[in-house]
Amino acid sequence: MTPLRTPRLLLRPWQESDLAPWAAMNADPEVREHLGEPLTRAQSDASVARFRAEFARRGYGWWAVEVRATGDFIGFAGLDRVDEGLPFTGVEIGWRLARAAWGHGYATEAARAVLAFGFGTLGLPEILAVTTATNVRSQAVMRRIGMTRDPHGDFDDPEAPEGPLRPNVLYRVTRQPHAEDPPLTPPGAPRAASAQPPAPGA
């Protein structure tokens, strides 16, 4: 798992010490507001096992996110294949942070590093993002990293119950071959010659 470094964050492999704070996040109703029911400790631990296995198999996935100045684990960010059964296919970007880490710009900073990896190292032609229609905080991050909403791709999540979790929105960003080099790249990672992300938003 290639670690990604930003000015304030380290996106790195998961550690055993992450399991307890990750479980606390997944048990927090506010963190889970747009995701569904809180998870049990067993469900939370199982998710980390899946993350590790998927990253080992594919070479990308969900990184644990740590604040470099303190070493504190604050959540995850990364890439995943779009779930089967949705009306589109591709690779999506995502993030999830503990409540104490909200409001500091960490999600945007981590997401920009993940975009740079997806475009520059993996050479993806496009990256998607999906969230509930009511999750305005995540949609603001999507816009800040240069993504654009595709209203034709909005959909109802077939696995969500009736209510605010069912309507979902789709955002997209495509690789820009002639854009300037991104400011955040994985240290020492190879770059495809024409795989550059768009310049990050403000």
Backbone hydrogen bonds, N-H to C=O, Kabsch-Sander energy under -0.5 kcal/mol:
donor,donor_aa,acceptor,acceptor_aa,energy
4,L,11,L,-2.5
6,T,9,L,-2.5
10,L,66,E,-2.5
11,L,4,L,-3.3
12,R,10,L,-0.7
12,R,64,A,-2.5
18,D,15,Q,-1.8
19,L,16,E,-1.4
22,W,18,D,-2.4
23,A,19,L,-2.3
24,A,20,A,-2.2
25,M,21,P,-2.0
26,N,22,W,-2.3
27,A,23,A,-1.1
28,D,25,M,-1.4
32,R,28,D,-2.0
33,E,30,E,-0.9
35,L,32,R,-2.0
36,G,32,R,-2.1
39,L,26,N,-2.3
44,S,40,T,-2.5
45,D,41,R,-2.7
46,A,42,A,-2.2
47,S,43,Q,-1.6
48,V,44,S,-1.3
49,A,45,D,-1.7
50,R,46,A,-2.0
51,F,47,S,-2.4
52,R,48,V,-2.5
53,A,49,A,-2.1
54,E,50,R,-2.9
55,F,51,F,-2.3
56,A,52,R,-2.2
57,R,53,A,-1.9
58,R,54,E,-2.6
59,G,55,F,-2.5
63,W,61,G,-0.6
63,W,77,A,-2.9
64,A,12,R,-2.4
65,V,75,G,-2.9
66,E,10,L,-2.4
67,V,72,D,-2.5
68,R,8,R,-2.5
68,R,66,E,-0.6
69,A,8,R,-0.5
70,T,67,V,-0.7
71,G,67,V,-3.2
74,I,65,V,-2.9
75,G,65,V,-0.9
76,F,96,R,-2.6
77,A,63,W,-1.8
78,G,94,G,-2.2
79,L,61,G,-2.4
80,D,92,E,-2.2
82,V,90,G,-2.6
86,L,83,D,-1.1
92,E,80,D,-3.4
93,I,128,L,-2.9
94,G,78,G,-2.1
96,R,76,F,-2.5
98,A,74,I,-2.6
101,A,98,A,-1.8
102,W,99,R,-1.7
104,H,101,A,-0.8
109,E,105,G,-2.1
110,A,106,Y,-2.8
111,A,107,A,-2.5
112,R,108,T,-2.1
113,A,109,E,-1.4
114,V,110,A,-2.1
115,L,111,A,-2.6
116,A,112,R,-2.2
117,F,113,A,-1.9
118,G,114,V,-2.8
119,F,115,L,-2.8
120,G,116,A,-2.6
121,T,116,A,-0.5
121,T,117,F,-1.8
122,L,117,F,-2.2
124,L,118,G,-2.5
127,I,173,V,-2.7
128,L,91,V,-2.7
129,A,171,Y,-1.9
131,T,169,V,-1.5
133,A,167,P,-2.5
135,N,132,T,-1.4
136,V,134,T,-2.0
139,Q,135,N,-1.8
140,A,136,V,-1.8
141,V,137,R,-1.4
142,M,138,S,-2.3
143,R,139,Q,-2.0
144,R,140,A,-2.1
145,I,141,V,-1.8
146,G,143,R,-1.6
147,M,142,M,-2.5
148,T,172,R,-2.8
150,D,170,L,-3.1
153,G,150,D,-2.2
154,D,151,P,-0.9
155,F,168,N,-1.7
157,D,155,F,-0.5
157,D,166,R,-3.0
160,A,157,D,-1.1
166,R,163,G,-1.5
168,N,155,F,-3.4
169,V,131,T,-2.9
171,Y,129,A,-2.8
172,R,148,T,-2.4
173,V,127,I,-1.6
175,R,125,P,-2.5
176,Q,196,Q,-2.1
179,A,176,Q,-1.7
185,T,183,P,-0.5
189,A,186,P,-1.8
192,A,120,G,-2.9
195,A,192,A,-1.5
196,Q,194,S,-0.9
201,G,144,R,-1.4
